[in-house]
């Protein structure tokens, strides 16, 4: 025990040498830039930096790389809250309630809350790493492939609670995400599944373009429709930051629980921040007595993902260090650094140096994670006043920049232009889902968990046959899935009965019960889903058992759910419509014809940006379209239009093309003319 404590403090002293600490600060700076720019990707940046750690000592190398990894999620939360664009896929859940708070003028409160929760989560995850490394091995080995598959379904079911009163739509969205995850080459047989002959779909559909399109496109359309700044003209004082910090301590047990969810779920390979953020958000929803506030700016919906995201690094490190099994993409790259320095992750990492191990190095990871997050959060709080002011800039000045960021972020993940098409397609789908009041988060989680669920299902069937359904832990998880699916339905039924009893008990002038009538657009969309799923299942009839197993297991129940939803839309439901408008609704009520015109105009501009980038490339087409949008679309003055356009050109050309060497396509016109390099 004494030797373990000695190694614990030796890890602390190792990171505060001048060289090690300087390299950690450099990693933090790189991670800050990567996290705040949508689409660049923390794993990509870490992979690019990997060759530079060869000449470093082990502790210097891991201080540099882990310093970078620690910052990405924290800074990614900033763009998620301020602009509704996830800086990283692991920060998408922060948009759901964080961005509505920014639009209410509470950006300071949202950022104060999420940054403080993130700091708490990172410290929690780091110290769980310190105390859990020796005891985690039996825990992970207790779960087999059947349990992992059921855990994936359990996550989808719980996140379906994000749909509020309509769990069926949440389950449908989650199932659609799982089905979308089957697009691409089957990893074992190599059979093409739903690729339509397009080679760029062989690798499947990337998470980044879908996430950006799903959340950013609807938000930018709403911003254009409002005709104001992100905060809607509400200025909100910086004191909101202090209120956000107080919110963390007010909801401290929620923060602790969500940090624990992030840490312990991340121990399971494949369950990284992209998954745990939604599980924590679902927990925040389910544990709240007022679920209707979520999605509209509930502070708990900010605290949950914030605490969970930053605690996942500690959980992922537990699996990587103990077993040598990378629990995430970050960890897979980190193992490359282990190999470069001749260190084997596994039991040796848990032994003191006196016994030929690297326990001091392991504990240095704890201190690196804690120190990096303290420095990062402190640095962000220093400049938070300037960051919050961004939400008060009028939309006409920032919409062109956000449009470029959307397309840059989509392209930067794989350096593939077709990903821009995916952004358009899923942006339109996200806007439709928002208008029809379908939840979007379950679909994203389904996409994240799809690969993990499919591989575990195949292994479960191969190793146990159908008998895996009888395993005790599988039965327990199955019961939890049924509970998660049925509990919201039963609870809403009881709530509706109570409300109906109140209405029948006496007259009310506050609301009116509308008659049951079909929902035309809802029925059209549900019918479209039924058609697409039926077509996909018909297409899969020639798949081998290996390639078709997961699409069939997911597809047929999904078809049944979609058909049920179609019938519901055709039959219609009774609705309670309020006759009293809130002051907020009265203040921001925009005539329907104005809303329709602005929405149509914004869709046109979204396609114009795409065409300009396709024809002329990012540097020329993107900046030219930005100038035209500013000067002739929003009637901005010549000086400001020119200055902002030049800044955007420098951002794209000097930073991305020259500094980061992102291989942007030259533009189709230059290809036709033979001028492309």
N, C-alpha and C positions, 0 to 999 in steps of 0.2 A: 504493500500500500504506500509506504514511504517513497519507494522508487517511482511509483505512478504519479504521485503528487509532485515529485521533483521534475519529472518529464513534463508535467502540465505547465509548470512555471518556466521551464527551459524553453518550451515552445513560445512563450510570451517574449522572453528576452531575445530570441532569434529574429523576430520580425522587426525589432527596433534598432537594428544596426543601420548605418547610414544607407548602404547600398540597397538592402532589402526594402527598407521603408520608402526609399525614392522610387524603386521599381513598382511598389504597390501603388504609390500615388500616380505614376504614369498609367498603370492599368486602370485605375479609377477614372482618370481623365478620358481614356479611350472608351471605356464602358459608358461614361456619361454621354459622349457624343453619339455612340451607337444606339443607346437606349432611347434617346430623345428624337432620333431620326427614324420615322416609320419604315420598316421593311429591311433595314440593313442586316439585322439579325445578330444577336449575341454569339451564337455558335459559329457563324461565319467569321466574325471578327476574331474570335478566339483561334479558329483554325488558321487564319492568316498570320496571327502572331506566334503560332507554335514554333516555326523555324528559328525565331529569335531567342528561344529559351535554351538552346543547345549549350551555349557558353556560360550559362548561369549555373549557380549552385542549386540544389533541389529546393531549398527554402526560398531562394530568390525567384526561381521559376514559378513556384506555386503562389507566392505573394503577388506576382505580376498577373498571372492568369485568374486566380480567384478574386483578386481585387477588381478585375474587369467583369467577371461573372456576377459579383455581388451587386454591382451598380445598375446593371441593365434593367432589371425589373423595376427598381425604384424610379429611375428616370423615365422609363416607359409609361409609368402611371401619370406623369405630367401631361403628355400629349393625349392620353386617354381621357383625362378629366377636362382639359382645356379645349380640345378640338374634337373629341369623339373619335379620334383615330388611334388605334392601339400602337404604341411605340414598339411593342413586342406582342406576339400572340398570347403570351402569358399574362398580359395586362388588359385583355379585352373585357373581362368582367367588371373592371373599374368604370367602364363607360356607362353601364346600365343605370347607375344612380349618380356617379360622379359628374358626368356631363350635364344631366338635368340640373344638378346643383350649380354648376358653372353658369348655365343659362338663366338661373334665378338670381345671379349675382353673388353666389356663395362659393366662388372658386377658392377663396382663401380658406374657408372652413373645410372644404373637401380636401384640399391639398394638405392642410395641417393635420387632418385626421388620417389620411392615407399614408403620409410620410411617417407620422409617429407610430401608427400600427405596423408599418413596414419595418421600422427600426426594432420594435418589440419582437416582431416575428423572426427577424434575422438573429437576434440574440437568443431567442427561445430555441430556434433550430440549431444554432451553434452549440449551445450547452447540452441539448439533447444528444448531439453528436459526441460530446465529451463523456456523457454518462451511459449512453446506450450502446456504444460500439462493442463492449464485451458481451452484452446479453441479447443482441438482436438476432444472432444467427439462428437459434431455435424458432424464433417468431416467423422469420421469412420461410424457413424450411417447412413450416406447418401448412403452408398454402401450396396446393398443386394447381395445374392448369384448369381444372373444373372450377375451383374457387376464384381464380383470376377472371375467368369468363363471367361468372355470376357477379363479381365485383363491378365489372364494366357495366352490366345491365342495371345493377343497383345504382350506380352513379347517374345513368341516364334517367332512371325513374325518379330519383330525388330531385334532379335538376328540372324535371317536368313540373315540379311545384312552382317554378318561376312563372308558369302560365296563369297563376292566380286562381281564378274560379273555373278555368277551363283546362283541366288536366289532360283531356283527350288530345287537344291541340299540342300540348307539351310533349306527350308521348309520341305523337305523329312526327313532330319536328325532330325529336331525338332519333327515331327510327329512320327518318330521311337522311340524317347525318351519317348513321351507320351504313346505310345503303350507298351513299355517295362515296364513302371510304372504300368500297369495293371496286371503284373505277380504276383501271390500270391493268398491268400484267399480274396474274396470279403468282405470288412469290415462289411457289414450289413447281407447278406445272408449266408456268410461262404462258398460259393461255390468256389471250386478250379478253378483257371483260369491259363491255360498254365503252370502248375507246372510239368507236365509229371510224376506225381507220386512221385516226390522228396520232402520230408518233409522240407528240408532246404530252399526251395523256397516258403514255405507258408507265410513267412514274407516279401516276395518280394525280389527284387534285391537291395542290399545295394549301397548307393552312393559312399562310399569310395573305394571298390574294382573296380568299374567301372571307377571312376575318375583316380585312380592310374594306372590301366591297360591301359586306353585310352591315357594317356599322357606320363607316364613313360616308358612303353615298347617301343613305337616308338622312344623316345628320346635316350634310352640306345642303341638301334640298330644303330641309326645314329652316336652315339659316338663311337661305336665299328667299324663301317664302316670307319669313318674318321681316326682312328688310332692315334689320338692325344689327347690333353687335351680338356676340355669343351670349353675353349676359343680358341681352334685351334692354340695354340702356340702364340697367341697375348697377350702381357702382359698388355697393358693399365695401365696408372698411377692411383694412388689414387685420383688424381685431378679430375677424372671423377665423384667422389662423389660430389664435389662442382658444377660441371656442371649439375648433376642430381637435386641438390637443386635449381639451377637457372632455370631449366626447369619447376619446380613447379610454380614459379612466372611468367615465360614466358607464361605459359598456365593456369594462375590463374583462369580464368573464367570457363574453362573446369573442373578444380578441384572443384570449388564451385558448379557447376551444378551436377557433379557426387556425391559429398557429399550430396547434396539435394536429389538426386535420392535414395541414400542409406538410408537416414534418413526417408523420407516420404513413401517410399515403405515398409520399415521395420515396419511401423505402422500397416500395414495390416497383420493379423496373417497368418503365413506360408510363408511370403515373406521375408525370412532372407537373410543372406549374400550369401548363395549358389545361390540365384536367382538374387539379386541386383548387384552382381559383373558382371554378363553377361549383364544385362540391361545397366549398366554404360559403359561396354566395347562397346556394340552396339551403344550407344550414341556417344562415342568417335569416332567410325568409321564413323557414319552417319554425324557427324558435321565436319569431315575433308575433305578438297578438294582433298586430295591425298590418297584415300582408298587403293590403291594397296600396300602401304607401310606396312599395318597392317598384322600381322602374320610373319613379317620378321625382327621385331625389332623397331617398331615405339614407340617413347617415350610416345605418348598420350595413347597408349594401355596399358602402365604401370601405368600412372597417374590415369586413370579412375577407374579401379578396386581398386587401393590402397586407393583412397579417399573414395570410396563407402563402402568398407568392414568395415572400422573402424567407419563409421558414423552410421552403422546399429544398433549398441548397444544402442545408444541414442533413435532411433526410436522405437526399441523393448521395451525399458523401458517405453516409453510413453503409449503404449497400456496396458502393464502389470500393471503399477501403476494406470492408470486412470480407467480401467475396471476390473482389476483382471483376464484378459484373457491373457495367455502366448502367445506372438507373435512368439516364437521360442523355440527350445529344451532347450537352455540356460535359457530362462525365466521360462520355466516350472519347472526346477530344482530350480531356484531362489525363486519361489513361495513356494517351500518346506521349504526354510529358513524362509520366512515370517510366515508360519504356525507354525514352531518350536518355534518362538518367540512370538506367539499369536497376530500377526499383520495381519489385513485383507487388501489386496490391494484393492483400490477403492477410493471412495470419501474422506475417512478419510486421505488418503495420501496427499490430497490437502488442508487440513485445518491446521492452525497453532496449536501449542501445547496448547495454551491458550484456544482453542475451542475443545480440545479433539482429535486433529489430530496429524499428523506426518510430517508436512511440512519441518521441519529442516532435518529430515532423508532423505526425498525425495531430497532435495537440496544437501545433502552430497553425493548422487549418482553422481551428476554432477561433483563435485570436485574430487571424486574418479576416475572417468573416465578420466578427464583431467590430473590429477597428475600421474596416472599409465602410461598413454601413453607418457608423457614427460619423465618419468624415463626410460621407456623401450627403446624409440628411442635414448635417450642420451647414454644409456648403449650399444646399438648395434653400434652406431656411434664410440664409443670408441674402439671397437674390429673389426671394419669393414675392416681394412687393412688385418687382418688375415683371415677373411671370404672370401674376394675377392681372396686371394691367392689359395683357394681351387680350383678355376676354372683353375689354371695353373698346377695342378698336372696331370700327364699323365693318360690317361683313363684306362690303364691296372691296375692301383693301386686302382681306385675308382669304377670301374664297378662291381667287386664282392661285395663290400659293398652296392652299390645301389641295386643290385639284392636282397640281404638279406632284405634291407629296404622295397623294394616293397612287398615282401611276408609277412614281419612282419606287415607292415601297413595294408595289406588286412586282415590279421588274427585278428589284435587287435581290430577291430571295434566290432565284434560279438563273438570273440573267436570261430569261426567256420572254420574248415579246408576247406569245399567246397568253401568258398570265394576265395581261391587260384585258384580254377578252373575258377571262374569268371574272375579273373585277367588275366589268360591265354587267355580265350576266347575273352574278350573285348580288351586285348592287341593286339591280332592278328587283330581283327576288326579295332582297331584304326590305326594300321600300314597300313592296306588295304585302309582305308579312306584317310590317308595321301598320299599314293602313287597315288590314283585315284583323288586326289585334291577335296575330299569331306570335308566340314567343320565338325569339331567335337564338338565345343561348343554348337550348338543348340541341339544336342542329349542329352548332359548333362543337359541343362536347361529343356528340355522336361521331363526328368526323375525327376528332382527336383519338377517341377510344376504339375506332373501327379496326385498325390494324392489330392492336393488342387483343381485342375480343376475338377476331377471326383466327389468329394463330393459336390462342388458348383453346378455342372450340375444337379446332382440328386435332390438337394434341390430346384433348380430353376424349374425343371419339376414338382416336387411334390407340390410346393406352387403356381405356376403360370400357369402350363401347357405350351402349346406352345406360349401363349400370352406374355411370358417374352421377346420374341424377339422384341416386340413393345415398350419396355420401352425406354424413351428418351436417357438415358445414355448408354444403350446397343447399340442403333443405332449410337451414337457418336463413341463408341469404335469400332463398326463394320466398320465404315468409316475409322477410323485410321488404322485398320488391312488391309483393302483393299489398302489404300495408302502405307502402309509399304511394302506390297507384290508387288505392281505394279510399284512404283516409281523407284526402282533400275533397273527394266527391261526396262522401258521407257528411263531412263537416259543412260543406256548402249547401247540401240539401237541408240539413237541420237549420242553418242560418236563414235560408229562404223561407222555411216554414214559420220561423219566428217573426220574420218581417211581414209575411202575409197575414199572420195573426194580428199584428199591430194595425195593419191597414184595415182589416175587417172590423177591428174593434172600434174604430172611429174615423171620421173624415180627416183628410190631410190635404192641405193646399200646397205642399212643398214639392210633390212629384205626382206623376201620372203613370199608370200601368198601360203600356202599349199592347195592342192586340198581337197575337201570334201571326207572323207573316214570314214568307221565305226570304232568305238573304241571297239576292241574285248574284252579286259578285263573289260572295263566299261559296255559293254552290258551284260557280264556274271554276273557281280555283280548286276546290275539293275534287271536282270532276276531272280537272287536269291532272291532279296527283294520282287519282285512280287510273287514268289512262296511261300515264308515264310508268307507274309501277307494273301495270299489267303488261305493257310493252317490254319492259326490262325482264320480267319473269319469262315471257315468251322467248325473248332473245337468249335467255340462259338455259333453254331446254337442251341444247347441245353441249353444255359444259360437262366436263368430267365431274365425278363426285367431289374431288378435292377442290376444284375451282367453283363448283356450284353450291357447296354445302352452306357457306355463310350467307350468300344471297338468298338461298331458299329459306333458311331458318329465320332470316330477318324479313324477307320480302312478303311471304304469305300472311303472317300476322299484321304486317304493315298495310297490306291490301285490305284486310278486314277492318282495320282501324280507319283507313281512308274512306271506305265505303260507308261505315257508320257515320263519319263526319259529313259525308255528302248527304245522307238521309236527314241528318240533323239540320243542315242548311236548307234543304228543300222543304222540310216541315216547318222550320222557323221556331223561334222561342219567344216567350213573353219577356218584355224588358221594362225596367223601371227607369223612367227618364225624369231627371230633376227639372223643375220649373224655375228654380232660382239659380241665377248665374253668379258665380263668385266674382269678386272684384278683379282677380287676375284674368278671368275669362273676358270680362267686359273691357278691360284695358287693352287686351291683345286680340280682340275679335277682328278678323280681317274678312272682308266680303268674299264670298265663294268664288266669284268670277276673277278676283285678284289672285286668290290662292291658285286657281287653276292655271292662270296665265303665267305666274311666276314659276310654278312647277314645270310647266311645259318648256318655258325658256331655259330653266336650269338643266333639264334633260337634254335639250339641244346643245347647250354648252358642254355638257359632259361628253357627248359624242363628238363635238367639234375638237375638243382637246385630244381625244383619242385619234381622230383622223389626222390632225396636225402632227402629232408625235409619230404616227405610222408613216406619213408621207415625207416629213422633213427631219425626223429624229428628235431627241429630247432637247438638245441645246438650242437648235434653231426653231423647230416647230413648237416646243413648249413655251419658250420665251416670247415668240411672235404671237402665239395665241393669248398669252397672258397680257401682252400690251394691248391687243385688240379688245380683249375683255374689259380691261381697265378703262381704256380711253373711249371706246365706242359702245361697250355694253353697259358700263356704270357711269359714263360721262365724267370720269375723273379729269382733273386738270393735267395739261401736258407735262409740267415738271415732275409731278408725283408719279405719273404713269411711266415716264422714262426712267426715273431713279429706281423705282421698284422693279422694273423689267431688267435693268442692268444688274441689280442685286441678285435677281433670280438666275440670270445667265451665269454670273460668277459662282453662285451656289451649285448649279448643275455642272458647268464645264470645269471650273477650277477644283472644286472639292471632289465630285464624283468621277469625272473623266480623267483628270490629271493626277490628283492625289491618291484616290482610292482605285483608280484604273478599272472602273466598272465598264465592261464592254458594251456600251450602248449601240444599238443598230443604227446605221448611218441614215436611214430614211429610204422609203421605197422609191421616191423620185430619183435619188442619186444612184440607186441600184439600176433603174431603168436606163438612166443616161450613161451608165458605166463609170460614174465618178466615185463610186465607193472604194475605199481602200481595201 
